[in-house]
Amino acid sequence: MNAFALSGLLTGLTSLAFGYFVYLKGRERAVNRLWFYFTLSVAVWGWGSMWIGLARTPSDALLAWRLAFACGVVWIPVLFAHFVHAFCELPRTRFFTATYIHGVLFVPLAFTDFFFNDVRPVFSFYYATPGFVFPYFVLWWLATVAYSHLLLIATGSHRTGQKRTQVSYFLLATSIGYIFGALDYLPIFSIDLYPYGNFAIVLYPVIMTYAIV
């Protein structure tokens, strides 16, 4: 098993385990349920990346990329934005609605050449190559994550006590997960930096679980 596959396995296990723990500690609360759904989407990416790292043929690898994105990566910013709205007690804005619309539209596109048009051998496994829609997807993904963090920061700046402390932990955890996780995009654009950032994703559910519970 190569490092990318191992990081995917660990990401999947830790995300699902800690997310489910949060769910069990308060399944009646929307925040806990949404956090579990979010960690499930990250877990799907983790196990998908393990499959990618272990795929023996280009066709298997391409299928793994498509499924990992359609069922996991596409929903990471969507569910994170939903979680932030619930935690910050915000009304459902145009941003909220547009986020879900984009998510629904990107799922079928992930199975076409407009999204990934092929894979190439690199790092001892197969990495996806982008179709013409994929750069827009990445910009949307990053913008949604960034704006969701701005909403968290705005909430933290106007709150005191426990809520403000929670926001601080959230920002620490998600910054680690998103900054290092986003490095996985670079080789898709032929910037061949090994995606060791996947290992950092393992840390975020530990910090988040402490903050929520």
Secondary structure, 3 states (H helix, E strand, C coil): CCHHHHHHHHHHHHHHHHHHHHHHHCCCCHHHHHHHHHHHHHHHHHHHHHHHHHCCCHHHHHHHHHHHHHHHHCHHHHHHHHHHHHHCCCCCCHHHHHHHHHHHHHHHHCCCCCCEEEEEEECCEEEEEECCCHHHHHHHHHHHHHHHHHHHHHHHHCCCCHHHHHHHHHHHHHHHHHHHHHHHHHHHHCCCCCCCCHHHHCCHHHHHHHHHC
